[in-house]
Amino acid sequence: MTTCIKQKIQELDRNRAYAGRFLLRFDVLESTNSFCLETTSVLKRPGLAVIANHQTGGRGSRGRTWEPGRGRHLFCSLVIHPPIQPELFPAMTLFAGLSVFRVLEDLGAGDLAIKWPNDVLIQGRKVCGILCESRNAGDARAVVAGIGINISGDHRQFPRHLWNRLTTLEEHGINISRLELMDRIAGKLDNILKTARGCNAKSPDVHKIFRQWEAASSSIGREVEFQRMAGDKYVRGIISGLDSHGRLLVRTGNGKLTRVLSGRVRYL
């Protein structure tokens, strides 16, 4: 299996250091993220991008399934050995989301926004979902950034109950191939990681990236219910931004700022 994979790996862009330097393509995978996480030789290959024409069991956040529709969409995962301090590893989802945002902005998408922690929206409807997962890869810690983007067709290819929640790039006049879209996203993410290289939570470079994420987000100012800890009762508050580690800051009714982890927020 390892030899077979090595024979299929292509060079995508030798100038990249962390994301999208190499490419591995498949017709069908159950999940690009699962494949990367479960294949040791792939997980140990920093800069490798894995793309599939079709997924049979794509995964989203909090155990949800990724609804692929019936059109031509992007299913890819980027294997990254982040050049940042471990305290910032949870921010990889934010870095990936900002990369997608910048690419779609360059392509002319209007009314574009990031919804914390892992969705990109056009006109309030989801066009992209991101799932970052980490695992040890020998002596290094690898992050697999899974990115799914609805490219072709329209919202009617999805189940009816999702029509007002999902959209595609084609619905907004954007036509692009899967490979070109993934290549552009990998390039943006590689640039962000070069900026954040060697940084910790006190770095002004990381602070600047987080401020750019806030400017692109539709979550700031939104009322939410959140849990301080898993299993706690939900508390209501207003999202005010990100802290120095990329965690969400929510201001509650008593004026106190609370840091919230991914997956414990319900938008109201």
Buried (B, 14 or more C-beta within 10 A) or exposed (E): EEEEBEEEBEEBBEEBBBBBBBBBBBEEBBBBBBBBBEBEBBBBBBBBBBBBBEBEEBBBBEEEEBBBBEBBBBBBBBBBBBBBBEBBBBBBBBBBBBBBBBBBEEBEBEEBBBBBBBBBBBEEBBBBBBBBBBEEBEEEBBBBBBBBBBBBBBBEBBEEEBBEEBBBBBBBEBEBEBBEBBBBBBBBBBBBBBBBBEBBBEBEEBBEBBEBBBEBBBBBEBEBBBBBEEEEEEBEBBBBBBBBBBBBBBBBEEEEEBEBBBEBBEEE
